[in-house]
Amino acid sequence: MKVFRHLIAAAAVVGLVGTGAALRGGPAPAHAAPSALTDASIPDIAERVVDSVVNISVAHAVRGGPAASDPFYTDPDSPQYGTSARKQGSKGSGVIVTAGGRILTNSHVVKGADDIIVTLHDNSEYSAKVVGLDPKADLAVIQLKGKIPQLKPLPFGDSNALRLGEVVLAIGDPFGVGKSVTMGIVSAKGRGNMGIEEYEDFIQTDAAINPGNSGGALVNLRGELVGINTAIASKSGGYAGIGFAIPTSMVKPIMDMLVRDGKVVRGYLGVNITTVTTQLASEHKLGASRGAVVAGVQPGGPAERAGLAEGDVITAINGTEVRTSDVLRNTIAMIKPGTTVDLEVVRSANGKKVIKAKLGELPETPARRGR
């Protein structure tokens, strides 16, 4: 069964869009009840939600002369020039989630920042601190410091209810020009295996998203947050009609863990997996036409202790169907370590059975695609 292992790697070239310029880019997801689209509805929603999105400026201490990619460095005569320490800045966006100043954004927007300045809708500025980071899903929670006015949080919507073709709005600060609203549709749902983050379940949209939009809001026509804008697919580094947002179905539990614990602790099964295809099922006589096939088992891990083996196809977890490896990976990750799960497994030689596996805690640096 070692033939499966070469199928684990995957990935498109995609760029994060949080700082001054996008990285290179590649291909994302969505679902809510249909909304009536009228000439007034889009302006009404845009005006209602725009004040709940903020601009985030960060500064990092660096050494050496100014780089061509640093538009914030303007004084070559400064004593900080050359080998002295200096500040290098970048910009992104964030979404207000509590009236008391808690803000959601991307991890890549604020990770490693020495200073974080948040600009509100009235152009007032406040310092912020990091509450928690989750680089594996590219999410972060920050908190405004000092005495702040009562803010207007953006209500959470159900990203699982999004429908293909549904109209959505993207709000953020592209290229640092100032807060902007763009409109598009849900182009695809459940985009994973893109090679952007460790954990992916992206909403893909053609609403214009550019560098600086990272951490901003994707909202439905009820004015609810359904995603956090994160990446684009682009050869030029700018908008090409393919943008990605992390759905609120993933954002909400991660945010809650970051607020509660300051970090995310994920469940760990200890397998390398890939999605079953018709060709795989036929060539290897898997006995199942869909699911996640086990391509490798981590020695001494929960899967090995439970009796999983290479070539097993996991078709359901706790009674919920598993159609792809990404679904299984994300589901396991959101289950508390120490929990025992029921895995429906198809083994070509022995048919279908249910295996109980007690999940461990995901190591800090697991093997790529090991879960």
C-alpha positions in Angstrom: 0.0 0.0 0.0 3.0 2.3 0.0 1.9 3.3 -3.5 -0.6 5.7 -1.9 2.1 7.9 -0.4 3.1 9.7 -3.5 -0.5 10.9 -3.8 -0.5 12.9 -0.5 1.3 16.1 -1.8 -0.9 18.5 -3.7 -1.0 22.2 -4.3 -1.7 25.3 -6.2 0.3 28.5 -6.0 -1.7 30.9 -3.9 -0.9 34.2 -2.3 -1.8 35.7 1.1 -3.2 39.2 0.7 -2.5 40.9 4.1 0.5 43.2 3.5 1.6 45.7 0.9 1.9 43.3 -2.0 0.4 39.9 -2.7 2.4 36.8 -3.0 2.0 34.6 -6.0 -1.5 33.0 -6.3 -3.5 29.8 -7.2 -7.3 28.6 -6.7 -12.0 28.3 -2.7 -15.9 27.9 -1.2 -19.9 28.8 0.3 -24.1 28.5 1.3 -27.4 30.6 2.9 -31.0 30.9 2.1 -31.6 32.9 -1.1 -31.8 36.7 -0.5 -34.0 39.0 -2.6 -31.7 41.2 -4.6 -33.1 44.8 -5.2 -31.4 48.0 -6.2 -31.6 49.2 -2.5 -30.5 46.0 -0.8 -26.7 46.1 -1.6 -26.3 49.8 -0.5 -28.3 49.2 2.6 -26.2 46.2 3.6 -22.9 47.8 2.7 -23.7 50.9 4.8 -24.9 48.8 7.7 -21.7 46.6 7.9 -18.9 48.8 6.8 -18.3 50.4 10.2 -17.7 46.9 11.6 -14.6 46.5 9.5 -11.3 48.1 10.6 -7.9 48.9 9.1 -4.9 47.4 10.8 -1.4 48.8 10.6 1.5 46.8 12.0 5.2 47.5 12.5 8.0 45.0 12.8 11.5 45.7 14.0 14.1 44.9 11.3 17.7 45.6 10.7 19.5 46.8 7.6 18.8 49.3 4.8 15.4 49.9 3.3 14.1 47.2 1.0 12.4 48.0 -2.3 9.3 46.3 -0.9 9.1 48.7 2.0 7.0 51.7 1.0 6.9 52.9 4.6 10.6 53.7 4.7 11.1 57.2 3.4 14.1 58.8 5.2 17.5 57.5 4.1 19.2 60.2 6.2 17.8 58.9 9.4 20.3 57.4 11.9 18.2 54.3 11.8 19.3 53.8 8.2 21.8 51.0 7.4 22.5 48.4 10.1 20.5 50.1 12.8 17.1 48.7 13.9 14.2 50.3 12.2 10.5 49.7 11.8 8.9 48.1 8.7 5.2 48.4 8.3 2.4 46.7 6.5 -1.4 46.9 6.5 -4.4 44.6 6.6 -8.0 44.5 7.8 -10.0 43.2 10.7 -13.6 42.5 11.8 -15.1 43.8 15.0 -16.8 40.9 16.9 -17.6 42.4 20.3 -18.7 45.9 21.4 -15.7 45.9 23.7 -13.1 45.9 21.0 -12.3 42.3 20.2 -11.3 41.9 16.5 -10.8 39.0 14.2 -8.2 39.0 11.5 -5.6 36.8 9.8 -2.6 35.4 11.7 -0.3 36.6 8.8 -1.5 40.2 9.3 -0.4 40.5 12.9 2.1 37.6 13.6 5.4 38.9 14.9 4.2 42.5 15.1 5.8 44.9 17.6 3.1 47.5 17.3 -0.5 47.1 16.1 -2.6 50.1 15.4 -6.3 49.8 14.6 -8.2 52.6 12.7 -11.9 52.7 13.3 -14.6 54.1 11.0 -14.2 57.6 12.4 -10.4 57.6 11.8 -9.7 57.3 15.5 -6.7 55.1 16.2 -6.1 52.6 19.1 -3.3 50.3 20.0 -4.1 46.6 20.1 -2.6 43.4 21.6 -2.7 39.9 20.3 -5.1 37.6 22.3 -4.2 34.5 20.3 -2.9 33.2 17.0 -3.6 30.1 15.0 -1.1 30.1 12.0 -2.3 26.6 10.9 -5.7 28.1 9.9 -4.4 31.7 9.5 -6.7 33.3 12.1 -6.0 35.7 14.9 -7.9 37.5 17.6 -6.7 41.0 18.8 -8.0 43.3 21.5 -8.1 47.1 21.5 -6.3 48.7 24.5 -7.3 51.6 26.6 -10.7 53.3 26.9 -12.6 52.8 23.7 -16.1 53.7 22.6 -18.8 51.1 22.3 -18.3 49.4 18.9 -20.6 47.8 16.4 -19.8 44.1 16.1 -20.7 42.2 12.9 -23.1 39.3 13.6 -22.0 35.8 12.6 -23.9 34.1 9.8 -24.0 30.4 8.8 -21.4 29.8 6.1 -22.7 26.2 5.7 -25.9 27.7 4.4 -24.3 29.6 1.6 -25.3 28.6 -1.9 -23.4 28.6 -5.2 -24.1 31.9 -7.0 -25.2 33.7 -3.9 -24.3 37.4 -3.8 -21.6 38.3 -1.2 -19.7 41.5 -0.3 -16.0 41.7 0.5 -15.0 44.6 2.8 -11.4 45.7 3.7 -8.6 48.0 3.0 -7.1 47.0 -0.4 -3.6 48.4 -1.1 -4.0 50.8 1.8 -6.3 53.1 -0.2 -9.0 53.0 2.5 -12.0 50.9 3.4 -13.7 49.6 0.3 -16.7 47.3 -0.5 -16.7 45.0 -3.5 -19.4 42.6 -4.7 -19.3 39.1 -6.2 -20.9 35.7 -5.9 -20.0 32.4 -4.1 -18.0 30.7 -6.8 -17.3 27.4 -5.0 -17.5 25.8 -1.6 -15.2 23.7 0.5 -12.0 24.4 -1.4 -9.2 22.5 0.3 -5.9 20.9 -0.6 -4.7 24.2 -2.0 -1.4 24.4 -0.1 -2.2 27.7 1.4 -2.8 26.7 5.0 -2.6 23.5 7.0 -6.4 23.5 7.5 -8.5 24.6 4.5 -12.2 24.8 3.8 -12.3 28.0 1.8 -15.2 29.9 0.3 -14.2 30.9 -3.2 -15.6 34.2 -4.5 -15.1 36.6 -7.4 -15.7 39.6 -5.3 -12.5 41.8 -5.8 -10.0 41.0 -3.1 -6.5 42.5 -3.2 -3.4 42.9 -0.9 -4.6 44.7 2.3 -8.0 42.9 2.2 -6.6 40.1 4.4 -8.6 39.8 7.7 -11.6 41.7 6.3 -15.2 40.5 6.1 -17.1 38.5 3.6 -20.8 39.1 4.3 -24.1 37.8 2.9 -27.0 40.0 1.9 -28.4 39.8 5.5 -25.4 41.7 6.7 -23.9 38.7 8.4 -20.2 37.6 8.5 -19.8 34.4 6.6 -16.0 34.5 6.0 -12.7 36.1 6.7 -10.9 37.1 3.5 -7.5 35.5 3.3 -5.9 34.8 -0.1 -6.1 35.2 -3.8 -5.1 33.2 -6.8 -3.2 35.5 -9.1 -0.2 35.5 -11.5 0.1 39.3 -11.2 -0.3 39.6 -7.5 -3.6 41.5 -7.9 -7.2 40.7 -8.4 -7.9 38.0 -10.9 -11.4 36.9 -9.9 -10.4 34.1 -7.6 -10.4 35.0 -3.9 -10.6 32.8 -0.8 -12.3 33.3 2.6 -12.2 31.2 5.7 -15.8 30.2 6.5 -17.4 31.1 9.8 -18.0 27.4 10.4 -14.3 27.2 10.9 -13.7 30.7 12.2 -16.1 30.6 15.2 -14.8 27.5 17.1 -11.2 28.6 16.5 -12.0 32.2 17.7 -13.6 30.8 20.9 -10.5 28.6 21.6 -8.2 31.5 21.1 -10.2 33.8 23.4 -10.5 31.0 26.1 -7.0 29.5 25.9 -4.9 31.8 23.8 -4.1 28.9 21.4 -5.8 26.1 19.5 -5.4 22.5 20.6 -6.4 20.1 17.8 -7.3 16.4 17.8 -4.9 14.0 16.2 -5.5 10.6 14.6 -2.0 9.9 13.2 -2.7 9.0 9.6 -1.7 10.2 6.1 -4.8 10.3 4.0 -5.9 11.2 0.5 -9.4 11.3 -1.2 -10.7 8.2 -2.9 -11.1 8.6 -6.6 -12.6 6.2 -9.1 -9.2 5.3 -10.4 -7.8 4.6 -6.9 -10.8 2.6 -6.0 -10.5 0.5 -9.1 -6.8 0.0 -9.2 -6.5 -1.0 -5.5 -9.9 -2.7 -5.1 -10.6 -0.4 -2.1 -14.2 -1.5 -1.7 -15.5 2.1 -1.5 -16.0 4.7 -4.1 -15.7 7.7 -1.8 -14.1 8.6 1.4 -10.5 9.1 2.7 -8.1 6.3 2.1 -5.3 5.7 4.7 -2.0 6.1 2.9 0.2 5.8 6.0 -0.1 5.2 9.7 2.1 7.1 12.2 3.9 4.5 14.4 2.6 4.5 17.9 -0.2 7.0 17.1 -3.9 6.8 17.9 -4.7 5.2 14.5 -2.2 2.4 14.9 -3.4 1.7 18.4 -7.0 1.6 17.1 -6.0 -0.9 14.4 -6.2 1.3 11.3 -4.0 0.1 8.4 -2.8 1.4 5.0 -5.6 0.9 2.4 -8.4 1.3 4.8 -11.1 3.7 3.6 -12.7 5.9 6.2 -16.2 6.6 5.0 -17.8 8.2 8.1 -16.9 9.7 11.5 -19.4 9.6 14.3 -22.1 8.8 11.8 -21.4 11.7 9.5 -20.3 10.9 6.0 -16.7 11.6 4.9 -16.5 12.3 1.2 -12.9 13.8 1.1 -9.7 13.7 3.0 -10.1 17.4 3.8 -13.4 16.8 5.5 -11.9 14.2 7.7 -8.8 16.3 8.4 -10.8 19.3 9.5 -13.3 17.3 11.5 -10.6 15.5 13.5 -8.8 18.8 14.1 -11.9 20.4 15.8 -12.5 17.4 18.2 -11.0 17.7 21.6 -8.0 15.5 22.3 -8.8 12.5 24.4 -12.2 12.0 22.7 -13.1 8.6 21.4 -14.6 8.7 17.9 -16.4 6.1 15.8 -14.7 5.6 12.4 -16.7 3.7 9.7 -14.0 1.9 7.8 -14.1 -0.2 4.6 -11.4 -2.8 4.3 -11.3 -4.5 1.0 -10.6 -7.9 2.4 -13.1 -7.7 5.3 -15.8 -5.4 4.3 -17.2 -2.5 6.4 -16.6 -2.2 10.2 -16.6 0.5 12.9 -13.3 1.2 14.6 -13.2 3.2 17.8 -10.1 5.5 18.1 -9.1 7.7 21.0 -7.7 11.0 19.6 -4.4 12.4 20.8 -3.2 16.0 20.7 -1.8 17.2 17.4 2.0 17.7 17.7 3.3 21.2 17.1 5.2 20.0 14.0 3.4 17.0 12.5 4.4 15.4 9.3 2.9 17.3 6.3 -0.7 16.1 5.9 -0.4 13.7 8.9 -3.6 14.0 11.0 
